[in-house]
Amino acid sequence: MDTSTEVNVAQADLGGHVDRVTGMYGPGYRGPCLNDGDPESVWRIDEGLLYPVEIDLSFYERRPALVSAVSLVLPPEASEAPLAVEVWVRGPADAGTHARVAARSLAPEPREQRLVFSPIEAGSVRLRILSGRSPERIALSEVKVFEAARPGYTSLQERHPEIAGWKNSPRQAAQFGLDWLSQAAPEWDAKNKCFGCHVQAQVLLGQAIGLKNGYVVDEESFALLERKIRGYQGLDGGQYDGSWFNGSLSATAFAATALASADERRGAAHDSNLQKAVSWLLPKEYPPGWYIADNEGFPIIQGHFQSTANVTATLVDAHRRTGEEKYRRAADRAVGWIAASDTQTTQDRMYKVVALARYGTPEQRRLIRPELEHLAAEQWKDGGWKERATMTGSNAYATGQVLYALKQAGASTHSGVFRRGVQYLIETQMRDGRAGMIGPWKAINTQSMRPSNFDPTMWAAIGLAGTYSPERTGGLQVLFESAHKPASRNVEIILDASGSMTAALGHSTRWKTALSVLEEVVRSLPAEFKVGLRTYGHRFASRSPQTCEDTELVVPPSPLDRKHLLDVARRLRPRGETPLVRSVLASPDDLKAVGGGSVILITDGEESCHGDLVAAAEKLRTSGVDVTLNIVGFTLTGKRVQADLDGLANSTGGRFYAAQDGNALARAVILSALQAVPFEVLDESGQVVASSETSVLGLELRSGNYRVVVHAPGQELSQGIRVEKDQDTVLKVSLEGERFVLASG
């Protein structure tokens, strides 16, 4: 008696999976055709056919199900159809051997034919094809496993309502990618018989990440790739050869990271291959801590961030295993170089974020946020990322890398930026079962001179598998909403050094007060800022014919050197007039080399050299350099001049701030440079569980109740929140007048 519910729990769109096909690594290339729900996509073996052929199928996240029937949809060609078949079942604990529950001979007709058996709880089902109509080829259109019903049994979908969202989900895409790689990597190795950085090493790393996060990974593929990596190590030392060059540091670093992942999975305490590789890598350091990317092959081997981050991972692992301080010191130097160096490509930023998130000091980890914001700003209109910002389009290679970096840094997977990136990968994955191409991503828009589907598929699979585990979380976004365009991390301060700055202010002067404020502001600027200083009115007296040309860039925009900048400012002496417009119009050229930025003009007077503020606004707009001008009017009281300066600032997306004393000046300058506001997240016991800065990326959090404490300049704001699974809770920090407010988004 058939007690099935007609729910096919082996169907791919319900989380079913073809775990293994005889003669393949995992399901092979065409294995997904067996459960894709498309009767016209046909699975077949037409080379090297040996009976019996076994096909193992599991259900959503390898959960057990009560099953009572298996149906086979035969192919249109009767000569390719199976003949004698058996159904075997393995218990729900996913251990032990299979037990046979049904057997029959199939009619040579292209229709659905069913094997029925008594309901049994199964962790997986094995179809054994004992013989076929042809000794040379065999084919099937579909295999279905039907769930049974009986009193007291709760169906798989009732136990896991999230199954309804499995189709076209990130986890399904990641699983398809891992399946394709499990077959493709061993085939590549057999054909090329050499070590490929993004083949054996990175595929094994992706498989390790998948296993850690609950994906199905073929154990034979994993074991073979590990054996191959060990076998390719140089006999006279620890080095590895790349697939087209010899004695490569980059290749050796890739191999070492893969071996460390394999050891972690096995719990291996000692690894002679890994130890030899680390010993070979250790003396290859270049002062002050970087490791060369040798024989660059874009985008696979590209830049010193990649090689240095990979070597860092191996050094940290070596220190953990041996306790030898030489490894820790070398790793610290490498992380220091990564923290201090400027990134150029998407891959640079990914490796910098991951290395600092894992191994950086608290101060170094502060440098992660600017890189994440840069990556968020570079997201392409289709939701993906490019290998370089100057390239014509995005691809799965760069997009997978960015998603992995965001996740490693704790960014919320529920933010708009993250979701758009994931959707790009889902939409661009190849899912043509009829062509046998389910799982890979194409190599498009790439710098590679030898495009291969390995690279985009490997990184897309890592990005997705490393992000989406069975544990469902929520997110928190704390956004900073400014009334003007957000400040840049490139800042130029224009300081008024005209004669009027010598006027008394309280027990001091305007100039001394401004210097004191400048010192406070410069010390509060983040270390990753690039800061320049321009001043006017300091070289010529008011009666000099040159006074209205007296503007000078005394510190070009460059990585923040607080001492140098303040030393230069203290040597200035107020003397002349106020060529405010001339100074402002010089700022685009000042900032051009660093890609534009924010200008903060501190002035105690209006334009006194006949500069045209209206014309200046138009010249700034058409300069070709993105400049945001914020003006701080120090002790200015005239309504007309304030309105004129406000109009000039607003024309660039900036703002005018009025300040009548030193405290107000300090606050105004800090607000004009403010790009983000720090905050902490406390759990119900009052413990800090996360700290960050306002961002569109947000934080990943477990569901629960929290309190968010925002540290705005001069204020502390607090609000209780509830984080739910699969949702982002949004708070917004905004400036209303001169006060900050915190409210739900």
Phi, psi and omega in degrees: 000131181274114180255016184291155179265002184066019171264117181274096185285353176268356183294137184301322183287351174251015177093002176292155186214138171274105186286320188202143171232136180307132178086357181243165169265109188070219181280351186073187183289321187262354181309318180299343176295339184290336183224025183274358178080004181249105183294344181272348174269118191250130172273138178207156168239120180233010174221135175064033182290126175226128177270149359280154173255128181247138178233117179260132179234141175234176187247186186312118179049033178059033176279151178286154177214149175277118185235154183215005179197149173231131179246143176242130174259114185281156182286165178299326180277109183297332182290345180261000188284150172294160178244286181263128182225156176226154173243127177241149183232138173251145186295172185291342181281358179058038180217162178082193185261165175279155176239136181285134181238346180198155176204148176192166171259138185265145175285146181281058183231138181282068180217174180281128180233134194246142170247121185250143180210170180295142181306134181215140179280126188231142170272331176201164181233138177244126172263123178251119176262109186276331180200167180218173179291337180236140176280353187250334183213156178212149183211154174215145176270326184195147171237128181239141176238119187261136178284147180258166176235140173199159181303133177089350180268132177258125186297161181300318181289329176290323178288329184227077182299343179291350176303328181300336180259011183290321182300128181059028178272164176301323181292322177296317179298317179297319180297316177300318180296316179296322178298314181296316180296323181299330177271317188290323184294312176299323178296317179298317180298316181296326181281318188264333177052046176207172183272128177240123187306316184263012177253274183299312188290305185287328176295317177298321177299317178297321178296320179297319177295318179298315179299321181295332184253020170086019177270162177272121180233134181291120183294325179295320178296315180300312182294320180296315181297321178297316179299318181296318179300315180295323183288337182274357180292140180300138182288335183263008180178194184266359188283158175244150172265141172287176183288349178218016176205170188248150173057052189266126172296316181300313180297319180296320179294319176300312182299318182296319179295324179292317179297321178298322178294318179296319179296319180299319181295321181277343185076028182284129182275330182228143181214107184294323178297315181294320180297319178296320180296315180296319179296327178287324182286323190309311183281002182275006182293138171258134177299140007261028175145008183260159180238134190287142169269099187271149177050060185304134174229093188294143352269003188298306177248111191206104171088155186283342177297317181298307183295319181293319179294319179296317179294322178303315180301320180289325179293318178297318178296320180295320178294321179297322183284318189256335185077005182284127186292337181298327178288318179296317181296318179295320178296319179298319178295319180295316178296322177299319178295317179300316181295323187273349189261149180276138178272154180239317187248169175301320180295321175305311184294321178300310182293325178295314180299312183295316181296315181290324179296324183272321193237355185284157171287167177305322179292319179292326180292342175296337181281353180291316187302316177301322179293320178296318179296322178297315179297318179299320181291337183267004178299131184281164186298337178273001179099348181265184177235157177262159175294324173223147182299333183278355182282169189276339183199168184272169175207171183289332180301302182293322182294318176298320179297317182294316179299320178296317180296317180299316180294315181298331179274000177086014179290152183288130176284356181259359179289158180300320180300313183293314183298320180295321178296317179296317181297324177300315180295318180297318184287335183260358178289142178281122181225050180260092182296328182292333176265001181069029183239070175252115174129318186278165170246141181286150174277101180232160176046049187242155174279351187297137173275350179225071186303136180218143178289347178302310189297307179294324182291318180299313183285326176296317179295318178296316181300319181279313181294327179284353183253315190254102177255171179300333179290124182263127183241177173239186182219163176229124172248126172245112186257146174253114180256111181260153177286348180232175181299136182303145179293154178265165173274000168256118187232133170241126177262126173255115187253123178291116175241034177285167186300331182293344180288351176278354181297150181292147175215103185064231179267010182227205176234166177300320183295312180296323177295317180297319178296319179296319178293319179301318179298316179296317182292314182298322180289339181268348180291141179299148184297336183278356179290150166255126191231136174235164180225122172243147179219160178219154176083013188258348187254334185229143179290165185300329183273355180288140177296346181264000188297327181277359173252007189274079172225137187216135172276100186271337174222107179298150177303122185200168178311135189303120173240092188301313184299312182298315182298316181289324177299318179296315182298320182292338180279351181283150177227119180299136183216308199255213183272194187238080174280065187296313183295316179302320181292316180296320181290344177279344187294324178301318177294324179298320187264356185301318185295334181256009175086026181088182180162197181261142175243130177245110180262121177251115184220146176253007182210171179270169177307126181238013182237029174066024175287145183261110183293325180293315178294326179297320179300317180293320179294322177296320182294326184258015184287340184084000179240132181284104181236129174249120184258121172247132184243128176252111179273108185267113181065016175284132181240341183292128182294322183293313182294324177296319180294321179296315180292325177297320179296320179295315180296315182297330181295342179254004185089008180261200188209154174260134177240135176258136180219127183254350178214180184298316180297317179294324178296313180301314180296317181297317180293318178298317179297321181291335178265356189289125178248327181209160181239131180286152176209163176235153176242124182248140176277186186292341177272358180090005179278139177285119181255346178197151173217143184196195174235156178306137185193154174289348185276327177072184182235147175274129181221150171289154179297145181155185180260137182219167170236131179256126179244117182258129180258083178277158179304116178077002181218153170234124183246146184216143177204138175279145181221166173236124177259126179251156178299141173063022179223154171258127169271131188242129170241151180233130173259126180225158179256115178248106188069241179250011183240146176269147175228152179236127183213160176294146184285000000 
